[in-house]
């Protein structure tokens, strides 16, 4: 009896460590946003010029997720995770000592490569090491680590950068990753590669209409979201004339709401799988449509951001679970495709929001995002009707 209890505790500890790893990886992805001005000043550059670093990161993740996953598909998973962390740590050390902007970009490319492999294998690893019957909760915990990166990781990284310098922020992330790597090596068992798939899995997966439909839904929903969300900070300051502190507060509660969304998914994901996803897509569409109306009303826009952040987390989790269900024979290939497609949506949404701001008005970003959200909602309804297996968890 006690052996079983210890086993479950160990299993949960492994899931927690993977969730902390998700926190660290997502923190380093987002933290440069709060450090762009400091980085630009240290290299005597304009902030907009430094911003290209963010675009390069997303492109590398999108383009390299599948090739890197395929290249490492036969590698034992604990060993692969250790290698990912070593690349991650070494790249951060290069960030700390970057002597030019070009060397900093190279370090970010190294981090993005580690990121691409990490997110291709982590969801399936969390499910494998989770206690029996707790797969959904394990994914929710992984998502909580992701949400906390926005809530705690980015603000803490920004504070460290402000007081000690942006290089120390990257150094702190490297040290955290080192400690985490040593703990994972100690606690994780050997995990032979299972159902990772191969290059031949790619055309096989694309011959599965439900999965293709789900990938298209991901592009539509993520593009809709990032069309508005990418420019929420200048929108609130320029269009809504709200202060910087209030804008920071909105971003914090948006990330915090993601934790609430992961809890709701954990509780209701199995019982109402189709209703939950359809409702979440409908909610983000309504939130983006009401963005301009609510922007000048602090209480209203705060509630809107809570609902929006909660719904986006539910959508992300629902997509992951369905991809894993639809591709049990090639989980890592399917998840790397999802990661790449998600990053394509991020880039497309940011680019579309940029074009709307330049050629229409920044005030319209919510409406354009909502319009794409309506298309996503309609497509979701269609594929649920056409492929009944998508309506199940």
N, C-alpha and C positions, 0 to 999 in steps of 0.2 A: 504493500500500500504506500509506504513512504517512498519506495523507489519510483513508483508512478508519479507521486507528487513532485519529487525532485526532477524527474524527466520533464514534466509539464513546465516547471519553473525554468529549467534550462532552455526549453523550447521557446518560452516567452522572452527570455533574456536575449536569445539569438534574434528574435523578431525586433525587439527594442533596439538592439545594436544596428540592425539594418535600417531601422527608422531614423536613428541618429545619423547614420551615413547619408540617408536621403536629405536630412536637414543640412549637413555639411556641404554636400554637392550642390544643393539648390541655393544655399547661402552664397557660395562663390559665384554662381551664375548671375545672381541679382545684385550683389553688393557693389559692383562697379557703378551702378546707376547713381548711388549716393556719393561716389567718390570722383565722378568725372571732372568736376571743377578743380579739385586738388591735383589730380593726375595731369590735367591740361596745364596747370600752372607750373608743375615741376619740369615739364618738357617744353615750356614756352609755346604752347599750342592753344588753339581755340577749342572750347568744349565740344562744339559740333564735329570737329575733326577727330577728337578722341572717341566720339560716339560710334565711329565705324567699328571699333573693337567689339561692340555688342552685336552688330550685324554679322561680323565674321564668325563669332562664337556660334550663333544660331545656325548659320550656313554649314559650318563644319559638323555640328551635331546632326543636322538633317541629312547631309550627304554621306557621312561616314558611319552612321549607326549600323546599317545593314552590312556593308563590306567588312567592318571590323568584327561584327558578331559572327559572320561566316568564317572569317579567318581564325577565330578563336573557338569555334564550335566544339572541337574535340578536347579542349583543355579542361581539366578538372576544376570545378567552380571555386573552391577555396584558394587554389593556386592562382586562378585568373583574377579573383578579387584582390589578392595580395599585389599582383602585378599592376592592376588598375590603381591601387592606392599609391604604389611607388611612383608611377608616372604622375599622378595627381600631386604628390608631395614635392617631387623634383621640379615640376612646372611652377608650383607656388614659390619655391625657393628662387627660381629664375625671375619670377615677378618681383620678389623682394629686392634682388640685386640688379634689376633691369637698368641698363646704362643708356638706353634710348627707347623711344616709343616702339620702334620695330622689334626690339628684343622683348618688350612687354607683350606685343601682339603674338609673337612666337610662343611665349609662355602661356598665353590664353588659348592658343591653338592646342597645345599639349593638354591643358585642362579640359578643353572641349572633347578631345579624343577619349580621355578617361571617362568623361561624362557620357559619351555616346555608348560605350560598352556597358558602363554601370547600369544605365536605365534599360538596356536590352535584356539584362539577366536578373535584375533585382526583384521584380514582381514575382517571377517564377520561383526564385530562391526563397522569398518570404513565405510563399505558399508551401514549399517543400519542408521548411524547418518549423512551421507553425504547429501548435498542438492539434490533434485530430479534431476535425469538425470546426476549426476556427480560421479557415482560409479567408473568409470575408473580413473578419476582425483584423487579421494580419495585414491585409491590403489597406484597411482603414488606418491602421497604425502607421503604415508607410506613408500614406497620404497626410497624416497629421504631422509627420516630420517635414514633409514638403511645405505644408501651410505654416509651420512654425518658422521656417526660413524667412518667410515674408514678415512675420509678426515680430520675431526676436532677432534672427540672424542679420538681416539687413540694417535695422537700427543700431544694433550693437557694433556691427562692422563700421558703420558711418561714425559712430561716437569715437571708436578707437582711432579711426583715420583722422578725425578732426583734432584730437588731442595729441596723438603720438605719430601721426603720419600714415598715409595710405599703404606704405610698404609694410608697416607693422600689422595692419589688418590682414594682409596676405600671409605674413609670417605666422600669425595666430591661427589661421585656418590650416596651415601646413602642420603645425604642432598638434592641433586637434585631430587631424587626419592620421598622424603617426600613432597617437595613443589608441585611436579607434581601430586602426589596422592590427595592432598588437593584440587587442582584446578579441577581435574577430578570428585571428589565426588561432588563438587559444581555445575559443569556445565553439567554433564551427567544426562539424565533422568533415571528413572528406566527402565531397559531393560530386560524383561522376556526372559528366554531361548527360542529360536526359532530354530526349525529344527536342533537341535544339534545332534540328532541321539542317538542310544544306541548300546550296544554290538551286538545286532542282525543286526545293520546297517553294521557291518564290512563284514560279508559274503555277504550281499546284495550288497555292493559297489564292492566287488571283483567279483561279477557276472555281472558287467558292463564292457565288453571288452574295450570300449574306455578309461575308467578311468584307468583300469589296464595297458593298453598300454601307457598312459600318465605317470603313476608312473614309469614304466620301462624306459621310455625316460628320466625322471628326474634323475634316478640312473646313466644312461649312460653319460648324459651331465655333471652332477656335478662331477662324478668320473673323467671324462676327464679333466675338468677344474682344479680340485684340485691336480691331478697328477703333473701338471706343476706349478700351482700357489703356492702350499704349499712350494715349494723349490726355488721360484723366487729370494729370497734374497741371499742365498748361490750361486745360479747359476750365478747371476750377479757379485758377488764378486770373485768367484773362477774360473768359466769358462770364463766369459767376462772380468775379471780383471778390473771391474769398482769400483769406490770408494763407501764408505758407504753413503755419502751424495747423490750421484746420485741414488743409490738404494732406498733411502728414497723418493726421488723425484718421482721415477717411481711408488711407492706404492701410493703416494699422487694423482698423476694424474690418476691412475687406479681407485681409489675411486671417484674422481671428475667426471670421465667419466660416472660413474653409474648414476649421476644426469642427465647428458645429455641423457642417455638411457631412464630414466624414462620420460623425456619430450617428446622424440620421440615416446615412447609407448603411452603417453597420446594423442598425436596428430594423430598418424597413427594406433593405435591398433584396432579401430573399422572399419577403412576403408580397411586395408590390413592385417587381422589377420593371415592368413596362410603364406603369403609371408614374413611377418615380422619375424615370429618365425623360419622359414626355413633359412632365410638370416642370422639371428643372430647365429644359430648353425653353419652354414657354415663359418661365420666370425671368431668365436672362434677357429674353426678347423684350418683355414688358419693361424691365429695368432700364435697358438702353433707350427704349422709346420714350421713357419718362425722364431721362437724364436732364435734358434742357429745362423742362418744367420744374424739376425739383432742385436744381443746382443752387438757386438763390435762397432756398429754405433749408437751413442747417439740419433740423430734425428729420425732415422728409428725405433729404439726400443721404443722411446717415442710415436710416432704415433701408433705403434702396440699396446701399452698398453692402449691408449685412445680407440681404436676400440674394443679391447678385453673387457675392463671394461664396455663400453657402451652396447655391445652385451650381456654380462652376465646379466646385469640388465633387459634388454628386455626379455630374456629367463625366468628369475625368475617371472616377472610380468605376462607373457603370461601363464605360468604354473598355477599360482594362479587363474587367471580369468577362465581358462578352468575347473579347479577342482571345483570352485564354481558353474559354469554353469552345470557341469555334475552331481553334487550332491546337488541340491537345498533343498532336503529333509533331508540331514544329513551333513550340511556344516562343523560343528565343527569336526565331526569324520573324514571327508575327508581331512580337513586342517591339523589335527593332524597327520594323516597318511602321508601327504605330508611333514610336518616338520620332522617327524622321518625318512622318506625315504631320504630327503635332507641331513640330518646329517649322514645317512649311506653312502651316496655318498661322503661326506666330508672325513669321516674316511677311506673309501676304496681308495680314491684318494691319501690321505696323505700316507697311507701304501704302495700303489703301487709306488708312487714317491720315498719313502724310499728304497724299494727293487730295483728299477731301479738304484738308486744312488749307492747302495751297490754292486750289482751283474753285472750291465752293467757299464754305466757311467752317471754322473749327466747331461752331455751334451745331453743325450737321452731323458730327461723327456718331452721335447716339442714334440718329435716325437711320443712317446708312448701316450701322451695325445691327439695328433692329430689323431692317429690311432683309439682310442676309440671315438673321435669326429666324424670320418667318419661313424662308426657303428651307432652312435646316429643320424646322418643326414639321413642315409639310413632307420633307424627304423622310424624316424619322417615322411619321405616320404611315407613309407608303411602304417602307421596307418592313415595318412591323406587320402590316397587313399581308405583304407578299411572302415574307419568310417568318412563319410562326415561331421558329426556334429562337429568334431574336427577342421575343416577348418574355422568354424565360430568363432566369438569372444565368 
